[in-house]
Every structure is written in C-alpha cells, then in structure tokens.
Amino acid sequence: MRKAIQIAGVVLALQGISGAIDHLAVQPFFGIFLNFFNRVIIPRIGALTGYELFANLALAALGVVLVIAAERAPA
C-alpha cells in the first residue's frame, strides 16, 4: 500500500509541476497525461478560475507531502 501512495504522490507532483509549466509556457511532453488537472479539472471548478498557477503548485505540494508521508508511515 505504501508504494501505491508513493506512486500517486509522484504522479500528483508531476501533474502539478507540468501544469504550472504549461500555464507559464508550453509543455510538449506527455501533455495529455501530465496536464489533465490543468486542462480538465481547473476549468470545471469556478473557484480556481484565475488561480491556475496556485492550484497547480498546490497539487505538486500535495504530491510531495503524500510521498513523504508514505515514506514515514510504519510498515
């Protein structure tokens, strides 16, 4: 279970970083997969409109927190 949480954390972190890069410039690598949050989730949540960069960086931070928490959790 720990590995699954770590993998989910890494995916969230990558999606957040990729979304932030895509918001500031253009992200040519794995755009469909890595920018899912940025292109599908954010437009559907009205409260995040105008805060796309913050939302992507918060997603990346959440992913890092998941990886760290899974690493420190007892076996």
All heavy atoms as TSV, in Angstrom:
chain	resi	resn	atom	element	x	y	z
A	1	MET	N	N	0.817	-1.189	0.000
A	1	MET	CA	C	0.000	0.000	0.000
A	1	MET	C	C	0.865	1.259	0.000
A	1	MET	O	O	0.491	2.268	-0.582
A	1	MET	CB	C	-0.928	-0.045	1.233
A	1	MET	CG	C	-1.917	1.039	1.260
A	1	MET	SD	S	-3.084	0.800	-0.079
A	1	MET	CE	C	-4.197	2.105	0.231
A	2	ARG	N	N	2.005	1.172	0.662
A	2	ARG	CA	C	2.902	2.320	0.731
A	2	ARG	C	C	3.390	2.719	-0.656
A	2	ARG	O	O	3.445	3.898	-0.987
A	2	ARG	CB	C	4.090	1.981	1.628
A	2	ARG	CG	C	5.065	3.133	1.762
A	2	ARG	CD	C	6.296	2.764	2.525
A	2	ARG	NE	N	5.959	2.340	3.864
A	2	ARG	CZ	C	6.858	1.996	4.772
A	2	ARG	NH1	N	8.131	2.002	4.461
A	2	ARG	NH2	N	6.497	1.635	5.974
A	3	LYS	N	N	3.742	1.746	-1.467
A	3	LYS	CA	C	4.223	2.042	-2.822
A	3	LYS	C	C	3.133	2.685	-3.679
A	3	LYS	O	O	3.406	3.582	-4.471
A	3	LYS	CB	C	4.734	0.772	-3.514
A	3	LYS	CG	C	6.060	0.310	-2.999
A	3	LYS	CD	C	7.125	1.290	-3.422
A	3	LYS	CE	C	8.484	0.797	-2.971
A	3	LYS	NZ	N	9.511	1.794	-3.135
A	4	ALA	N	N	1.895	2.235	-3.520
A	4	ALA	CA	C	0.795	2.815	-4.291
A	4	ALA	C	C	0.595	4.281	-3.919
A	4	ALA	O	O	0.370	5.129	-4.801
A	4	ALA	CB	C	-0.490	2.029	-4.051
A	5	ILE	N	N	0.685	4.616	-2.646
A	5	ILE	CA	C	0.544	6.002	-2.209
A	5	ILE	C	C	1.717	6.833	-2.708
A	5	ILE	O	O	1.542	7.979	-3.138
A	5	ILE	CB	C	0.405	6.077	-0.681
A	5	ILE	CG1	C	-0.896	5.418	-0.248
A	5	ILE	CG2	C	0.456	7.519	-0.195
A	5	ILE	CD1	C	-1.066	5.262	1.239
A	6	GLN	N	N	2.912	6.265	-2.685
A	6	GLN	CA	C	4.080	6.982	-3.197
A	6	GLN	C	C	3.948	7.249	-4.699
A	6	GLN	O	O	4.266	8.346	-5.174
A	6	GLN	CB	C	5.360	6.198	-2.921
A	6	GLN	CG	C	5.804	6.264	-1.490
A	6	GLN	CD	C	7.047	5.428	-1.238
A	6	GLN	OE1	O	7.299	4.451	-1.933
A	6	GLN	NE2	N	7.805	5.818	-0.236
A	7	ILE	N	N	3.488	6.266	-5.438
A	7	ILE	CA	C	3.306	6.439	-6.882
A	7	ILE	C	C	2.244	7.511	-7.148
A	7	ILE	O	O	2.422	8.364	-8.020
A	7	ILE	CB	C	2.949	5.100	-7.554
A	7	ILE	CG1	C	4.167	4.173	-7.534
A	7	ILE	CG2	C	2.457	5.311	-8.980
A	7	ILE	CD1	C	3.874	2.757	-7.946
A	8	ALA	N	N	1.152	7.481	-6.398
A	8	ALA	CA	C	0.124	8.509	-6.559
A	8	ALA	C	C	0.692	9.889	-6.237
A	8	ALA	O	O	0.388	10.872	-6.928
A	8	ALA	CB	C	-1.072	8.204	-5.659
A	9	GLY	N	N	1.524	9.972	-5.209
A	9	GLY	CA	C	2.147	11.242	-4.859
A	9	GLY	C	C	3.072	11.755	-5.943
A	9	GLY	O	O	3.077	12.951	-6.261
A	10	VAL	N	N	3.835	10.864	-6.534
A	10	VAL	CA	C	4.744	11.260	-7.617
A	10	VAL	C	C	3.940	11.731	-8.831
A	10	VAL	O	O	4.281	12.744	-9.460
A	10	VAL	CB	C	5.694	10.093	-7.993
A	10	VAL	CG1	C	6.424	10.372	-9.288
A	10	VAL	CG2	C	6.675	9.844	-6.871
A	11	VAL	N	N	2.859	11.030	-9.152
A	11	VAL	CA	C	2.022	11.433	-10.290
A	11	VAL	C	C	1.399	12.808	-10.029
A	11	VAL	O	O	1.387	13.662	-10.912
A	11	VAL	CB	C	0.938	10.367	-10.574
A	11	VAL	CG1	C	-0.109	10.894	-11.541
A	11	VAL	CG2	C	1.578	9.107	-11.107
A	12	LEU	N	N	0.901	13.033	-8.814
A	12	LEU	CA	C	0.324	14.337	-8.489
A	12	LEU	C	C	1.372	15.440	-8.570
A	12	LEU	O	O	1.095	16.529	-9.087
A	12	LEU	CB	C	-0.296	14.310	-7.101
A	12	LEU	CG	C	-1.595	13.540	-6.948
A	12	LEU	CD1	C	-2.045	13.541	-5.496
A	12	LEU	CD2	C	-2.671	14.108	-7.831
A	13	ALA	N	N	2.559	15.167	-8.061
A	13	ALA	CA	C	3.627	16.166	-8.116
A	13	ALA	C	C	4.002	16.477	-9.565
A	13	ALA	O	O	4.154	17.647	-9.940
A	13	ALA	CB	C	4.846	15.688	-7.334
A	14	LEU	N	N	4.134	15.447	-10.385
A	14	LEU	CA	C	4.464	15.668	-11.794
A	14	LEU	C	C	3.357	16.430	-12.519
A	14	LEU	O	O	3.638	17.315	-13.333
A	14	LEU	CB	C	4.732	14.340	-12.491
A	14	LEU	CG	C	6.041	13.641	-12.125
A	14	LEU	CD1	C	6.116	12.277	-12.803
A	14	LEU	CD2	C	7.222	14.502	-12.525
A	15	GLN	N	N	2.096	16.101	-12.219
A	15	GLN	CA	C	0.991	16.820	-12.860
A	15	GLN	C	C	0.959	18.275	-12.420
A	15	GLN	O	O	0.685	19.159	-13.227
A	15	GLN	CB	C	-0.337	16.148	-12.542
A	15	GLN	CG	C	-0.571	14.896	-13.326
A	15	GLN	CD	C	-1.948	14.317	-13.092
A	15	GLN	OE1	O	-2.648	14.678	-12.151
A	15	GLN	NE2	N	-2.348	13.404	-13.959
A	16	GLY	N	N	1.245	18.540	-11.163
A	16	GLY	CA	C	1.253	19.914	-10.684
A	16	GLY	C	C	2.375	20.736	-11.297
A	16	GLY	O	O	2.164	21.871	-11.737
A	17	ILE	N	N	3.556	20.164	-11.354
A	17	ILE	CA	C	4.700	20.862	-11.951
A	17	ILE	C	C	4.469	21.071	-13.441
A	17	ILE	O	O	4.703	22.157	-13.976
A	17	ILE	CB	C	5.998	20.086	-11.685
A	17	ILE	CG1	C	6.323	20.116	-10.195
A	17	ILE	CG2	C	7.151	20.652	-12.496
A	17	ILE	CD1	C	7.410	19.150	-9.784
A	18	SER	N	N	3.991	20.039	-14.118
A	18	SER	CA	C	3.739	20.146	-15.550
A	18	SER	C	C	2.639	21.168	-15.843
A	18	SER	O	O	2.734	21.936	-16.794
A	18	SER	CB	C	3.340	18.790	-16.115
A	18	SER	OG	O	3.005	18.887	-17.470
A	19	GLY	N	N	1.606	21.201	-15.015
A	19	GLY	CA	C	0.547	22.170	-15.201
A	19	GLY	C	C	1.032	23.597	-14.994
A	19	GLY	O	O	0.612	24.509	-15.703
A	20	ALA	N	N	1.924	23.786	-14.010
A	20	ALA	CA	C	2.481	25.126	-13.785
A	20	ALA	C	C	3.329	25.550	-14.975
A	20	ALA	O	O	3.254	26.697	-15.426
A	20	ALA	CB	C	3.315	25.130	-12.505
A	21	ILE	N	N	4.121	24.632	-15.495
A	21	ILE	CA	C	4.934	24.943	-16.677
A	21	ILE	C	C	4.028	25.241	-17.866
A	21	ILE	O	O	4.264	26.186	-18.617
A	21	ILE	CB	C	5.908	23.791	-16.998
A	21	ILE	CG1	C	6.982	23.699	-15.922
A	21	ILE	CG2	C	6.549	23.981	-18.370
A	21	ILE	CD1	C	7.850	22.459	-16.023
A	22	ASP	N	N	2.971	24.462	-18.026
A	22	ASP	CA	C	2.042	24.669	-19.133
A	22	ASP	C	C	1.323	26.007	-19.003
A	22	ASP	O	O	1.032	26.656	-19.996
A	22	ASP	CB	C	1.030	23.532	-19.196
A	22	ASP	CG	C	0.139	23.609	-20.406
A	22	ASP	OD1	O	0.681	23.689	-21.519
A	22	ASP	OD2	O	-1.091	23.601	-20.243
A	23	HIS	N	N	1.041	26.412	-17.780
A	23	HIS	CA	C	0.371	27.700	-17.574
A	23	HIS	C	C	1.295	28.870	-17.918
A	23	HIS	O	O	0.842	29.886	-18.419
A	23	HIS	CB	C	-0.108	27.812	-16.130
A	23	HIS	CG	C	-0.896	29.042	-15.851
A	23	HIS	ND1	N	-2.159	29.230	-16.360
A	23	HIS	CD2	C	-0.601	30.153	-15.152
A	23	HIS	CE1	C	-2.592	30.408	-15.971
A	23	HIS	NE2	N	-1.675	30.988	-15.234
A	24	LEU	N	N	2.586	28.717	-17.647
A	24	LEU	CA	C	3.539	29.790	-17.913
A	24	LEU	C	C	4.084	29.751	-19.338
A	24	LEU	O	O	4.422	30.785	-19.898
A	24	LEU	CB	C	4.704	29.703	-16.928
A	24	LEU	CG	C	4.334	29.915	-15.457
A	24	LEU	CD1	C	5.535	29.645	-14.579
A	24	LEU	CD2	C	3.783	31.304	-15.240
A	25	ALA	N	N	4.209	28.578	-19.914
A	25	ALA	CA	C	4.762	28.423	-21.268
A	25	ALA	C	C	3.975	27.305	-21.951
A	25	ALA	O	O	2.787	27.188	-21.758
A	25	ALA	CB	C	6.253	28.108	-21.196
A	26	VAL	N	N	4.659	26.477	-22.706
A	26	VAL	CA	C	4.028	25.339	-23.376
A	26	VAL	C	C	4.735	24.070	-22.936
A	26	VAL	O	O	5.956	24.007	-22.910
A	26	VAL	CB	C	4.120	25.487	-24.913
A	26	VAL	CG1	C	3.559	24.271	-25.608
A	26	VAL	CG2	C	3.392	26.739	-25.358
A	27	GLN	N	N	3.951	23.061	-22.593
A	27	GLN	CA	C	4.501	21.793	-22.132
A	27	GLN	C	C	4.356	20.756	-23.245
A	27	GLN	O	O	3.264	20.262	-23.480
A	27	GLN	CB	C	3.763	21.339	-20.878
A	27	GLN	CG	C	4.188	20.013	-20.349
A	27	GLN	CD	C	5.591	20.010	-19.788
A	27	GLN	OE1	O	6.280	21.004	-19.788
A	27	GLN	NE2	N	6.033	18.878	-19.341
A	28	PRO	N	N	5.434	20.403	-23.938
A	28	PRO	CA	C	5.311	19.486	-25.069
A	28	PRO	C	C	5.363	18.002	-24.695
A	28	PRO	O	O	5.020	17.164	-25.512
A	28	PRO	CB	C	6.519	19.845	-25.928
A	28	PRO	CG	C	7.537	20.315	-24.942
A	28	PRO	CD	C	6.754	20.995	-23.849
A	29	PHE	N	N	5.777	17.650	-23.491
A	29	PHE	CA	C	5.982	16.247	-23.127
A	29	PHE	C	C	4.789	15.702	-22.354
A	29	PHE	O	O	4.412	16.246	-21.324
A	29	PHE	CB	C	7.242	16.078	-22.281
A	29	PHE	CG	C	8.474	16.570	-22.971
A	29	PHE	CD1	C	9.103	17.720	-22.547
A	29	PHE	CD2	C	8.994	15.899	-24.053
A	29	PHE	CE1	C	10.239	18.186	-23.173
A	29	PHE	CE2	C	10.121	16.353	-24.694
A	29	PHE	CZ	C	10.748	17.500	-24.256
A	30	PHE	N	N	4.214	14.607	-22.836
A	30	PHE	CA	C	3.114	13.916	-22.165
A	30	PHE	C	C	1.985	14.869	-21.779
A	30	PHE	O	O	1.421	14.779	-20.700
A	30	PHE	CB	C	3.606	13.176	-20.917
A	30	PHE	CG	C	4.664	12.166	-21.186
A	30	PHE	CD1	C	5.958	12.358	-20.720
A	30	PHE	CD2	C	4.390	11.034	-21.919
A	30	PHE	CE1	C	6.942	11.438	-20.966
A	30	PHE	CE2	C	5.373	10.101	-22.165
A	30	PHE	CZ	C	6.653	10.296	-21.694
A	31	GLY	N	N	1.655	15.806	-22.655
A	31	GLY	CA	C	0.673	16.837	-22.353
A	31	GLY	C	C	-0.690	16.304	-21.970
A	31	GLY	O	O	-1.336	16.825	-21.072
A	32	ILE	N	N	-1.155	15.258	-22.620
A	32	ILE	CA	C	-2.486	14.711	-22.332
A	32	ILE	C	C	-2.535	14.138	-20.920
A	32	ILE	O	O	-3.482	14.374	-20.178
A	32	ILE	CB	C	-2.863	13.640	-23.365
A	32	ILE	CG1	C	-3.026	14.279	-24.732
A	32	ILE	CG2	C	-4.125	12.905	-22.957
A	32	ILE	CD1	C	-3.190	13.289	-25.860
A	33	PHE	N	N	-1.498	13.440	-20.523
A	33	PHE	CA	C	-1.475	12.802	-19.207
A	33	PHE	C	C	-1.088	13.784	-18.105
A	33	PHE	O	O	-1.756	13.884	-17.080
A	33	PHE	CB	C	-0.511	11.616	-19.222
A	33	PHE	CG	C	-0.333	10.967	-17.882
A	33	PHE	CD1	C	-1.369	10.248	-17.323
A	33	PHE	CD2	C	0.855	11.087	-17.183
A	33	PHE	CE1	C	-1.215	9.661	-16.075
A	33	PHE	CE2	C	1.017	10.502	-15.957
A	33	PHE	CZ	C	-0.024	9.786	-15.396
A	34	LEU	N	N	-0.012	14.524	-18.302
A	34	LEU	CA	C	0.506	15.377	-17.243
A	34	LEU	C	C	-0.308	16.651	-17.042
A	34	LEU	O	O	-0.282	17.230	-15.960
A	34	LEU	CB	C	1.972	15.736	-17.517
A	34	LEU	CG	C	2.965	14.595	-17.343
A	34	LEU	CD1	C	4.369	15.070	-17.667
A	34	LEU	CD2	C	2.920	14.022	-15.940
A	35	ASN	N	N	-1.029	17.097	-18.039
A	35	ASN	CA	C	-1.809	18.319	-17.896
A	35	ASN	C	C	-3.293	18.056	-17.711
A	35	ASN	O	O	-4.121	18.940	-17.920
A	35	ASN	CB	C	-1.581	19.231	-19.099
A	35	ASN	CG	C	-0.167	19.745	-19.123
A	35	ASN	OD1	O	0.467	19.878	-18.097
A	35	ASN	ND2	N	0.341	20.007	-20.304
A	36	PHE	N	N	-3.646	16.860	-17.297
A	36	PHE	CA	C	-5.046	16.513	-17.073
A	36	PHE	C	C	-5.680	17.446	-16.053
A	36	PHE	O	O	-6.762	17.987	-16.265
A	36	PHE	CB	C	-5.160	15.056	-16.606
A	36	PHE	CG	C	-6.569	14.637	-16.302
A	36	PHE	CD1	C	-7.426	14.299	-17.333
A	36	PHE	CD2	C	-7.031	14.598	-15.004
A	36	PHE	CE1	C	-8.726	13.923	-17.064
A	36	PHE	CE2	C	-8.327	14.232	-14.726
A	36	PHE	CZ	C	-9.187	13.885	-15.751
A	37	PHE	N	N	-5.028	17.662	-14.934
A	37	PHE	CA	C	-5.555	18.538	-13.886
A	37	PHE	C	C	-5.709	19.963	-14.398
A	37	PHE	O	O	-6.717	20.621	-14.164
A	37	PHE	CB	C	-4.629	18.502	-12.666
A	37	PHE	CG	C	-5.088	19.365	-11.528
A	37	PHE	CD1	C	-6.130	18.956	-10.727
A	37	PHE	CD2	C	-4.476	20.570	-11.250
A	37	PHE	CE1	C	-6.568	19.752	-9.669
A	37	PHE	CE2	C	-4.900	21.370	-10.204
A	37	PHE	CZ	C	-5.946	20.956	-9.409
A	38	ASN	N	N	-4.696	20.423	-15.108
A	38	ASN	CA	C	-4.676	21.800	-15.596
A	38	ASN	C	C	-5.728	22.050	-16.670
A	38	ASN	O	O	-6.319	23.125	-16.723
A	38	ASN	CB	C	-3.284	22.131	-16.143
A	38	ASN	CG	C	-3.068	23.602	-16.342
A	38	ASN	OD1	O	-3.560	24.412	-15.579
A	38	ASN	ND2	N	-2.328	23.955	-17.365
A	39	ARG	N	N	-5.992	21.085	-17.508
A	39	ARG	CA	C	-6.890	21.299	-18.646
A	39	ARG	C	C	-8.297	20.762	-18.452
A	39	ARG	O	O	-9.208	21.181	-19.164
A	39	ARG	CB	C	-6.288	20.667	-19.895
A	39	ARG	CG	C	-5.002	21.354	-20.298
A	39	ARG	CD	C	-4.439	20.794	-21.552
A	39	ARG	NE	N	-3.171	21.473	-21.876
A	39	ARG	CZ	C	-2.402	21.139	-22.865
A	39	ARG	NH1	N	-2.744	20.145	-23.656
A	39	ARG	NH2	N	-1.284	21.798	-23.094
A	40	VAL	N	N	-8.498	19.850	-17.500
A	40	VAL	CA	C	-9.828	19.262	-17.317
A	40	VAL	C	C	-10.449	19.671	-15.980
A	40	VAL	O	O	-11.596	20.093	-15.937
A	40	VAL	CB	C	-9.760	17.718	-17.428
A	40	VAL	CG1	C	-11.101	17.084	-17.134
A	40	VAL	CG2	C	-9.267	17.309	-18.801
A	41	ILE	N	N	-9.712	19.561	-14.900
A	41	ILE	CA	C	-10.267	19.801	-13.574
A	41	ILE	C	C	-10.428	21.295	-13.280
A	41	ILE	O	O	-11.492	21.736	-12.852
A	41	ILE	CB	C	-9.388	19.142	-12.484
A	41	ILE	CG1	C	-9.223	17.643	-12.763
A	41	ILE	CG2	C	-9.958	19.392	-11.103
A	41	ILE	CD1	C	-10.506	16.856	-12.760
A	42	ILE	N	N	-9.389	22.076	-13.506
A	42	ILE	CA	C	-9.424	23.501	-13.156
A	42	ILE	C	C	-10.544	24.259	-13.880
A	42	ILE	O	O	-11.254	25.037	-13.242
A	42	ILE	CB	C	-8.045	24.160	-13.374
A	42	ILE	CG1	C	-7.072	23.631	-12.328
A	42	ILE	CG2	C	-8.131	25.670	-13.297
A	42	ILE	CD1	C	-5.660	24.146	-12.477
A	43	PRO	N	N	-10.760	24.068	-15.188
A	43	PRO	CA	C	-11.854	24.812	-15.835
A	43	PRO	C	C	-13.241	24.465	-15.300
A	43	PRO	O	O	-14.161	25.268	-15.407
A	43	PRO	CB	C	-11.746	24.411	-17.309
A	43	PRO	CG	C	-10.353	23.966	-17.481
A	43	PRO	CD	C	-9.960	23.355	-16.171
A	44	ARG	N	N	-13.409	23.300	-14.706
A	44	ARG	CA	C	-14.724	22.877	-14.218
A	44	ARG	C	C	-15.001	23.350	-12.788
A	44	ARG	O	O	-16.120	23.199	-12.310
A	44	ARG	CB	C	-14.845	21.361	-14.281
A	44	ARG	CG	C	-14.828	20.872	-15.706
A	44	ARG	CD	C	-14.958	19.402	-15.798
A	44	ARG	NE	N	-14.815	19.015	-17.200
A	44	ARG	CZ	C	-15.262	17.901	-17.689
A	44	ARG	NH1	N	-15.863	17.034	-16.918
A	44	ARG	NH2	N	-15.091	17.628	-18.962
A	45	ILE	N	N	-13.984	23.869	-12.106
A	45	ILE	CA	C	-14.158	24.377	-10.744
A	45	ILE	C	C	-14.033	25.895	-10.808
A	45	ILE	O	O	-12.945	26.439	-10.997
A	45	ILE	CB	C	-13.116	23.768	-9.792
A	45	ILE	CG1	C	-13.255	22.246	-9.769
A	45	ILE	CG2	C	-13.276	24.346	-8.390
A	45	ILE	CD1	C	-12.211	21.543	-8.948
A	46	GLY	N	N	-15.142	26.569	-10.646
A	46	GLY	CA	C	-15.183	28.016	-10.800
A	46	GLY	C	C	-14.303	28.758	-9.812
A	46	GLY	O	O	-13.775	29.828	-10.117
A	47	ALA	N	N	-14.132	28.223	-8.594
A	47	ALA	CA	C	-13.331	28.898	-7.575
A	47	ALA	C	C	-11.853	28.966	-7.951
A	47	ALA	O	O	-11.129	29.809	-7.434
A	47	ALA	CB	C	-13.487	28.184	-6.236
A	48	LEU	N	N	-11.408	28.097	-8.841
A	48	LEU	CA	C	-9.992	28.080	-9.231
A	48	LEU	C	C	-9.699	28.978	-10.425
A	48	LEU	O	O	-8.540	29.153	-10.782
A	48	LEU	CB	C	-9.549	26.651	-9.545
A	48	LEU	CG	C	-9.566	25.680	-8.361
A	48	LEU	CD1	C	-9.164	24.286	-8.822
A	48	LEU	CD2	C	-8.673	26.156	-7.248
A	49	THR	N	N	-10.722	29.550	-11.019
A	49	THR	CA	C	-10.517	30.432	-12.162
A	49	THR	C	C	-9.732	31.664	-11.715
A	49	THR	O	O	-10.096	32.343	-10.773
A	49	THR	CB	C	-11.865	30.868	-12.755
A	49	THR	OG1	O	-12.601	29.705	-13.115
A	49	THR	CG2	C	-11.667	31.742	-13.969
A	50	GLY	N	N	-8.625	31.888	-12.384
A	50	GLY	CA	C	-7.734	32.983	-12.022
A	50	GLY	C	C	-6.616	32.561	-11.090
A	50	GLY	O	O	-5.682	33.313	-10.860
A	51	TYR	N	N	-6.723	31.367	-10.534
A	51	TYR	CA	C	-5.717	30.857	-9.603
A	51	TYR	C	C	-5.095	29.560	-10.125
A	51	TYR	O	O	-4.736	28.680	-9.354
A	51	TYR	CB	C	-6.331	30.599	-8.226
A	51	TYR	CG	C	-6.901	31.841	-7.589
A	51	TYR	CD1	C	-8.270	32.077	-7.599
A	51	TYR	CD2	C	-6.061	32.773	-7.005
A	51	TYR	CE1	C	-8.796	33.210	-7.026
A	51	TYR	CE2	C	-6.575	33.916	-6.422
A	51	TYR	CZ	C	-7.943	34.131	-6.429
A	51	TYR	OH	O	-8.454	35.262	-5.863
A	52	GLU	N	N	-4.962	29.444	-11.425
A	52	GLU	CA	C	-4.488	28.203	-12.027
A	52	GLU	C	C	-3.076	27.851	-11.582
A	52	GLU	O	O	-2.790	26.694	-11.268
A	52	GLU	CB	C	-4.547	28.287	-13.555
A	52	GLU	CG	C	-5.937	28.395	-14.113
A	52	GLU	CD	C	-6.437	29.817	-14.237
A	52	GLU	OE1	O	-5.695	30.737	-13.847
A	52	GLU	OE2	O	-7.572	30.002	-14.709
A	53	LEU	N	N	-2.197	28.831	-11.560
A	53	LEU	CA	C	-0.815	28.571	-11.169
A	53	LEU	C	C	-0.755	28.121	-9.720
A	53	LEU	O	O	-0.062	27.155	-9.383
A	53	LEU	CB	C	0.054	29.811	-11.391
A	53	LEU	CG	C	1.539	29.654	-11.088
A	53	LEU	CD1	C	2.152	28.577	-11.971
A	53	LEU	CD2	C	2.251	30.979	-11.283
A	54	PHE	N	N	-1.487	28.801	-8.844
A	54	PHE	CA	C	-1.525	28.412	-7.438
A	54	PHE	C	C	-2.079	27.005	-7.274
A	54	PHE	O	O	-1.560	26.216	-6.485
A	54	PHE	CB	C	-2.377	29.408	-6.638
A	54	PHE	CG	C	-2.558	29.018	-5.212
A	54	PHE	CD1	C	-1.522	29.148	-4.300
A	54	PHE	CD2	C	-3.763	28.491	-4.773
A	54	PHE	CE1	C	-1.697	28.775	-2.983
A	54	PHE	CE2	C	-3.945	28.116	-3.465
A	54	PHE	CZ	C	-2.907	28.260	-2.558
A	55	ALA	N	N	-3.129	26.667	-8.008
A	55	ALA	CA	C	-3.731	25.335	-7.914
A	55	ALA	C	C	-2.749	24.256	-8.363
A	55	ALA	O	O	-2.650	23.196	-7.735
A	55	ALA	CB	C	-5.005	25.273	-8.747
A	56	ASN	N	N	-2.006	24.514	-9.424
A	56	ASN	CA	C	-1.029	23.536	-9.901
A	56	ASN	C	C	0.116	23.363	-8.906
A	56	ASN	O	O	0.563	22.244	-8.658
A	56	ASN	CB	C	-0.488	23.954	-11.269
A	56	ASN	CG	C	-1.462	23.644	-12.366
A	56	ASN	OD1	O	-1.935	22.533	-12.491
A	56	ASN	ND2	N	-1.776	24.644	-13.167
A	57	LEU	N	N	0.590	24.460	-8.344
A	57	LEU	CA	C	1.668	24.357	-7.355
A	57	LEU	C	C	1.173	23.697	-6.073
A	57	LEU	O	O	1.929	22.952	-5.431
A	57	LEU	CB	C	2.257	25.738	-7.079
A	57	LEU	CG	C	2.989	26.367	-8.266
A	57	LEU	CD1	C	3.449	27.771	-7.918
A	57	LEU	CD2	C	4.157	25.507	-8.711
A	58	ALA	N	N	-0.076	23.929	-5.691
A	58	ALA	CA	C	-0.644	23.254	-4.528
A	58	ALA	C	C	-0.772	21.752	-4.789
A	58	ALA	O	O	-0.529	20.933	-3.886
A	58	ALA	CB	C	-1.998	23.851	-4.183
A	59	LEU	N	N	-1.135	21.378	-6.003
A	59	LEU	CA	C	-1.203	19.957	-6.364
A	59	LEU	C	C	0.171	19.315	-6.280
A	59	LEU	O	O	0.317	18.196	-5.769
A	59	LEU	CB	C	-1.778	19.793	-7.769
A	59	LEU	CG	C	-1.950	18.359	-8.258
A	59	LEU	CD1	C	-3.051	17.661	-7.473
A	59	LEU	CD2	C	-2.264	18.344	-9.740
A	60	ALA	N	N	1.194	20.010	-6.752
A	60	ALA	CA	C	2.557	19.488	-6.665
A	60	ALA	C	C	2.981	19.338	-5.209
A	60	ALA	O	O	3.589	18.329	-4.833
A	60	ALA	CB	C	3.517	20.408	-7.410
A	61	ALA	N	N	2.652	20.308	-4.375
A	61	ALA	CA	C	2.993	20.232	-2.948
A	61	ALA	C	C	2.258	19.072	-2.279
A	61	ALA	O	O	2.836	18.358	-1.454
A	61	ALA	CB	C	2.658	21.543	-2.263
A	62	LEU	N	N	0.998	18.862	-2.634
A	62	LEU	CA	C	0.241	17.736	-2.092
A	62	LEU	C	C	0.890	16.410	-2.480
A	62	LEU	O	O	0.974	15.483	-1.668
A	62	LEU	CB	C	-1.206	17.782	-2.588
A	62	LEU	CG	C	-2.088	16.610	-2.168
A	62	LEU	CD1	C	-2.302	16.617	-0.669
A	62	LEU	CD2	C	-3.408	16.670	-2.902
A	63	GLY	N	N	1.361	16.314	-3.703
A	63	GLY	CA	C	2.049	15.100	-4.135
A	63	GLY	C	C	3.318	14.849	-3.352
A	63	GLY	O	O	3.590	13.714	-2.933
A	64	VAL	N	N	4.085	15.891	-3.102
A	64	VAL	CA	C	5.317	15.743	-2.313
A	64	VAL	C	C	4.984	15.330	-0.878
A	64	VAL	O	O	5.646	14.468	-0.302
A	64	VAL	CB	C	6.139	17.050	-2.344
A	64	VAL	CG1	C	7.286	17.008	-1.363
A	64	VAL	CG2	C	6.655	17.311	-3.754
A	65	VAL	N	N	3.938	15.915	-0.308
A	65	VAL	CA	C	3.512	15.554	1.053
A	65	VAL	C	C	3.086	14.087	1.107
A	65	VAL	O	O	3.418	13.371	2.058
A	65	VAL	CB	C	2.370	16.481	1.531
A	65	VAL	CG1	C	1.714	15.948	2.776
A	65	VAL	CG2	C	2.910	17.877	1.766
A	66	LEU	N	N	2.390	13.612	0.082
A	66	LEU	CA	C	1.995	12.199	0.044
A	66	LEU	C	C	3.202	11.270	0.003
A	66	LEU	O	O	3.229	10.250	0.686
A	66	LEU	CB	C	1.105	11.929	-1.166
A	66	LEU	CG	C	-0.382	12.151	-1.001
A	66	LEU	CD1	C	-1.094	11.909	-2.328
A	66	LEU	CD2	C	-0.942	11.263	0.059
A	67	VAL	N	N	4.183	11.626	-0.801
A	67	VAL	CA	C	5.393	10.798	-0.897
A	67	VAL	C	C	6.106	10.764	0.443
A	67	VAL	O	O	6.514	9.691	0.923
A	67	VAL	CB	C	6.327	11.318	-2.017
A	67	VAL	CG1	C	7.665	10.620	-1.955
A	67	VAL	CG2	C	5.686	11.132	-3.369
A	68	ILE	N	N	6.247	11.901	1.084
A	68	ILE	CA	C	6.938	11.953	2.384
A	68	ILE	C	C	6.152	11.214	3.445
A	68	ILE	O	O	6.731	10.462	4.239
A	68	ILE	CB	C	7.181	13.422	2.787
A	68	ILE	CG1	C	8.204	14.050	1.856
A	68	ILE	CG2	C	7.656	13.514	4.233
A	68	ILE	CD1	C	8.354	15.545	2.011
A	69	ALA	N	N	4.831	11.391	3.481
A	69	ALA	CA	C	4.002	10.714	4.473
A	69	ALA	C	C	4.034	9.207	4.281
A	69	ALA	O	O	4.083	8.456	5.257
A	69	ALA	CB	C	2.578	11.225	4.398
A	70	ALA	N	N	4.016	8.745	3.058
A	70	ALA	CA	C	4.067	7.308	2.797
A	70	ALA	C	C	5.415	6.734	3.203
A	70	ALA	O	O	5.498	5.585	3.666
A	70	ALA	CB	C	3.783	7.015	1.336
A	71	GLU	N	N	6.468	7.500	3.026
A	71	GLU	CA	C	7.802	7.034	3.407
A	71	GLU	C	C	7.934	6.908	4.919
A	71	GLU	O	O	8.579	5.997	5.413
A	71	GLU	CB	C	8.851	8.007	2.867
A	71	GLU	CG	C	10.273	7.583	3.110
A	71	GLU	CD	C	10.647	6.316	2.358
A	71	GLU	OE1	O	10.153	6.107	1.246
A	71	GLU	OE2	O	11.459	5.541	2.904
A	72	ARG	N	N	7.318	7.827	5.646
A	72	ARG	CA	C	7.452	7.832	7.105
A	72	ARG	C	C	6.432	6.971	7.808
A	72	ARG	O	O	6.550	6.750	9.021
A	72	ARG	CB	C	7.337	9.264	7.617
A	72	ARG	CG	C	8.492	10.107	7.185
A	72	ARG	CD	C	8.434	11.447	7.814
A	72	ARG	NE	N	9.577	12.252	7.379
A	72	ARG	CZ	C	9.845	13.444	7.843
A	72	ARG	NH1	N	9.065	13.983	8.743
A	72	ARG	NH2	N	10.891	14.092	7.392
A	73	ALA	N	N	5.427	6.482	7.117
A	73	ALA	CA	C	4.389	5.656	7.734
A	73	ALA	C	C	4.980	4.310	8.155
A	73	ALA	O	O	5.837	3.751	7.479
A	73	ALA	CB	C	3.241	5.438	6.756
A	74	PRO	N	N	4.510	3.810	9.282
A	74	PRO	CA	C	5.003	2.487	9.728
A	74	PRO	C	C	4.561	1.389	8.770
A	74	PRO	O	O	3.487	1.457	8.178
A	74	PRO	CB	C	4.375	2.302	11.097
A	74	PRO	CG	C	3.250	3.257	11.167
A	74	PRO	CD	C	3.544	4.355	10.205
A	75	ALA	N	N	5.365	0.382	8.659
A	75	ALA	CA	C	5.100	-0.709	7.708
A	75	ALA	C	C	4.006	-1.603	8.117
A	75	ALA	O	O	3.210	-1.700	8.775
A	75	ALA	CB	C	6.338	-1.560	7.521
